[in-house]
Amino acid sequence: MDLGPPGLLTVRDRGEPIMEPMPALALTGAAVTAGAQHHASVGSTISHLIDSAGTFLSQLTSLNWFSLLLGLALYAVYLLLRSRALWGALRAAYPGERIRWRDVWGAYMVGYAINNVFPLGGGSIAQLYLTRMAIPESSYPTVASALSTGVLFDWFMGLLVMCFAFTQGVFPKPPDFSKLPAFDISFFAANMRFTLFLLTVLGIGFLVAFALLSARVKAFWARVRQGFTILHDWRRYRRDMAAWQFASWIARFASYWALLDAFHIGGSVRNALLVLGVQVVASVFPFTPGGAGVQQALLLTIFAHNQYVASFSVGQQIATAVLTTACGFAALVLIFRFRSFREVIARGKAHRREEGIAVGSDRANDRGAPNDRGAPILS
């Protein structure tokens, strides 16, 4: 007996070769091996997403709709609590300003919704612009640094979640990311030299920009430090930010527990924490909307033995995307009076350019204007 052409098994009977179909299991194994050796492309990632979306639609009738609605309600609570933490950071940066929580929540929801539709974090521009416009006396550097303070607690929680995920024996280790069927994560994992080179270039660029801004734009760094005000007051940070973020992580955990039940994967502490681990990894690769490709690839690997995993891998993303897009668009129209996501992104980019030019002109005029002693005023 030997192997003949692909898909056929050659059996010799009295010296004559007879071609018989290869068992389906052998074909499947060969296909999996070939897939593991071939790095994912953009087309294959999109194809996997479309196939899983089709599976999700075909299994709609089998969903547990009560658990689905409960999971989405908890997800909305998670986003609400996160916006409350950002509101606390902004209030610390601008103690004399009246800042409405509604505006901060609306800007956050618009940004979150855009990131679920457009890749590469375009929603951050919209969130920054809308938050800046909601606080008339604010500046972009201060608002941006205040909004970024939430990253510290998220990194801490993400590290704990990833430590748990890697001890469960089902979560892929970083060296195995290159075998995942998601072009963004597999490309960087398979080309470590390029990844290290890119990180080095970005690091050098950051250091050069830091040096130039430190030497030439002292006012800029003063505004950045103003945004970090809440970090200098431990009691206030713990009360007005960390506590709300911790509550948001609890709501997020409960949300995925319910969504796992809705798709018949099985809600449990272990499974919900594994999904949170997937979310942490996906947030690092924003090359697809909401990290959809990375999420699907990891979930298909982690819950590979469950027949509903394909439906869950895309279905939970579709459900949360519909929820956040609806909330974001409602906030965009009712709170900020815009008509489309593209409009607010374009307006945000234009406003930042205009403000940058205006600040540069004012600084140049100040340097050329004489002070009481006849010397130029340096900002």
N, C-alpha and C positions, 0 to 999 in steps of 0.2 A: 504493500500500500504506500502511495506517495501523494504529494500535493500536485495537482494539475493547475489549470488556469484559475484565476481568482473566482471564488465562489463555488468551485467544483472539487470533488474529492475523487482521485483516480484509484480505482481498484483493479488489480490485475487478476483476470480469470483465465487460466490456461494460456498465459502469455499474452492475452489480448487486453488492452486497457479499456475499461468501462468507466465512463464519466457519470458520477452521481452528484446530486446537489449536496453541498456542505451543510452540516447542521446549522440552524439559525444561531445557536449559542456561539459557535466558532466564528461566524461572521460578525456577530456583535463584538466579540472580544477583539477581533482584528480591527474593526472600525474604531473602537475605543483607543486601542494602541496607536493607530494612525493619528487620531485626533489629539492624543496627548503629545505626539511628536511634532505636531504642526501648530505653531503659535496662532492665536486667534487674530483675525483681521476685523476691520470695521464692518465689512459685509457679513461675516459670520456672526458677529456680536448682534447686529441688527436682526439677522435671521433667527437666532436663538430667542430674542425678545419677542419677535412676531409669533413664532411657534408657541411660546409659553402664553402669550396673550390669547391665542386661539384656544389653547387648553383651558384657560381661565373662563372664557366666554362659554365654552361647551359644558363647564361644570357649575355654572351660575345657580342652577336649580338645586344643587346639592349643598349650597352654602348654609351655614347657620347664621341667619340674618340678624337675630338678636345679638349674637356675639360680635358680628360685623359692625352693627350700629353702636354698640357699647365701645368697641375698640376705637371707632372714629370719634366718638364723643370724648373719650379719654385723650385722644391725640390732640383734639382742639384745646383741652385743658392744659396739656403739656405746652403747647405754643403760647397760651395765655400766661402761664406762669413764667415762661422764659422772657416774655416781653415785660413782665413786672420787674424782673431782675435788671433788665436794661434800663428801665425807667429809674430805678434806684441809682444806677451809675451816672445817668445824665443829671439827675437832681443834685447829686454830690458835686458834679462839675460846675453846675450853674445854680448855686443855692438861692440867688436872688431872682431867678426867672420862674415864671409860672409855666410849668410843663405838664401837658395833659397826657395821662396814661393812654387815653384813646388814640392819640396821634402816634405815640411810640408803638403801640400794638399794631395800628394800621400800617405804619411804615415797615414793621417787621413782617407782617403778613404779605404785603406786596412783594418784598424782597424774597421771601420764602416761596411764594407762588411762581415768581419769575424763574428762580433757580430750578423749579420742577418742570419748566417748559423750555428754557434756554440753557445750554451748557456754559461752562467756564465762569460761573459765578456772576452773571450779569445782574442778578438781583441785589447784590451788595451795593452797586452804584445807585439803584433806585432807593434802597433803604437809607443810604447815607444822605441822598438828596432830600428825600421827604422828611427825614428827621431834622436835617439842617433847616429846612424851611419852616418846620413847626416851632423852632426856637429862634425867633428873630435876631437876637443878639449873639448867636452862636457862630462858630467857625468850623470849617470842615476838619482841620486837624484835631480839634477838641472832641467833636462828635465821633469821629472815627476811632480815636483812642478810647473813648468812653464805651463805645459799642464793642470794642475788642477785649475789654476786661473780663468778659464772660468766658473767654477761651481758657483762662487759667484753671477754673473749676472743672470745665469740660475735659481738659487734658488729664486732670487727676482722676476723674471718674472713668474716662476712656481707658486709662492705663490699668485700673483695677478690673474693668470688664475684659480687656484683652488678656490679662494674666489668667483670668478664669477660663476664657475661651481656649487658650492654648493648652490647658491642662486636661481638656475633655477628650482628646484623641480623635476628634472629627474635624476640627478647624484646621485648614491648611497652614503649614508653616511657611514663613516668608520665602524660602527657596523654592517652594512648590507653587508660588503664585504665577510663575511663568507658564504653567500647564493649564491655567484656568481659561475658559472660553470667553474672555473679555479683553479686547484689544488693548485698552489703556493700561490695566494692571499687568497683563502678561508681557507687553512690550517692554515696560520699564524693568520688570523682574528678569526678563531674558537678556536684556542689554545693560548689565550692571555697570560696565565701563562708561557707557553714555550717560546713565543715570547719575553716577558719581561726578562725571564731568559737568553735567547740567547743574547739579547741586552746588558744585564748586563755583561755577560762573555766577549763579544766583547769589551765593554767599559773598563773593568778591564785589558784585554789583551793589549789594546792600551795604557793605562796609564803605565803599567809595561814596555812595549817596549819603550815608550817615556822616562821613567826614566833611563833605561839601556843605551839607545843611547845617552841621554844627558850627562851621566856620563862618558861614555867610548869612544864615537865617536864624538868628537867636530867638526871634519872636515866634518862629514856627515851633521850636522845641518847647517854648514856654506854654504854648497852646496845647501841645501834646501832653505835657506834664499835668496840665489842668484837667485833661480827660481822665487821668489816672488818680484823681483825688480820692476816690473811694478806697483805693488800695492802701492809702496811708492811714486810714482809720479802721483798725481791725474790728472793733465793735460794730461800726456802721456797716462794714463790708459783710460781716457775718449775718447781720439782721436784715439789711436791705438788698443783698445780692445772693450770697451763698445759700441762705436758707430757701430762697425762692428757686434757685437752680436745683438744689437737691430735691425739692418737691416736684420740679418739672421732670427730673430723671425717674422719680417714682411713678408719675403719671405715664411717662413714656414706656416704662417697663410694663405697667398694667395694661396699656394699650396693646402692646404686641402680644401679651398673654391672651387677651381676648381675640385678637386677629388670628393667632395660631389655632385657637379653638374654632373660629369661624371657618377656617380652611381645612379643618380636620387633621392638622399636623399634631395638635395636642399641646395645650397651654401648660407650662410648668416653669419653675424657676430656671432650670437649666436651659430649656429651649428659648425662653424670653431673653436670657443673658447672651445666648449665642447670636440671636438676631441683633441685639444691641452691638455685639462685637462686629457683625457684618456692617452695621451702620457706621461704626467708627472707621473701619477700613475704607468704606465707600466715600466718606467725607474727604479723604485725602486725594481722591481721583475724580475731580469734578468735570471730566471730559464728556460725560453723557449727562443729560438732565437728571439731577438727583442721584447721580452715581448709579443709574439703573443697570448698566451692564455689569459692573462689579458686584452689585447686590445679587443679581440673578445668578451669576457664576458661583459665588460663595454659597448661596442658599441651596443650589442644586447639588453642591458637593457635601454640605453638612447634613442635609436631610435626604440623601440620595435614595434611601430605602423606603421612602413614603411616596405613595402613588399620587398624592396631591401636591407634591413639592413644586412642580412646574407651574401649577395654577397659583400657588401661594407666592412664588418668587416674583411674579409680575402683578398678580391681583392685588396684593397689599400695597404695592406702589401706585397702581391705578387708583385705588380707593382713597389713599391719603392725598394723592395729587389732585383728584377731583375736589376733595374737601378744602385743601389749602388754596387751590385756584379760585374756588367760589368765594371763600372768605377774603382772599387777596383782592379779587376784582371788586367785591362789594366795598371794601375799604378804599380802593382806588377811586371809585365813583362817588361814594357817599361822603367820605371824609375829605379827600384831596381834590375832588372834582376833575379827575382825568378820565379820558375815554378809552385808553388802551395801555397795555404794558409797554409797547414799543415807544409810545409817546413819552412816558415818564422816564424811560432809559435815555432817550435822546435829549430830553429837557435837562436831565441830571448831568449828562456829559457837557452840554453847552454851558450850563450854569457854573460848573466847576472851572471851565476854561475862562469864562468871563471874570469870575472872582479872582482867579490866579493872575490874570492880566491887570485887574484893578489894583490888587495888592502890590504887584511889582511896580506899577506906575507910582503909587503912593510912596513906596519905599525910595524910589529914585528921586522923587521930588523932595522927600525929607532929607536925603543925603546932600542935595544941592542947596537947601535953604540954610542961610546963616542963623546961628543962635545969638544970644546976647553978647558973646565974646568974639563974634565974627568967625567962629569955627563951624564946620559942617556938623549937622546933627546926625549921629550914627544910631541906627535902630538895632 
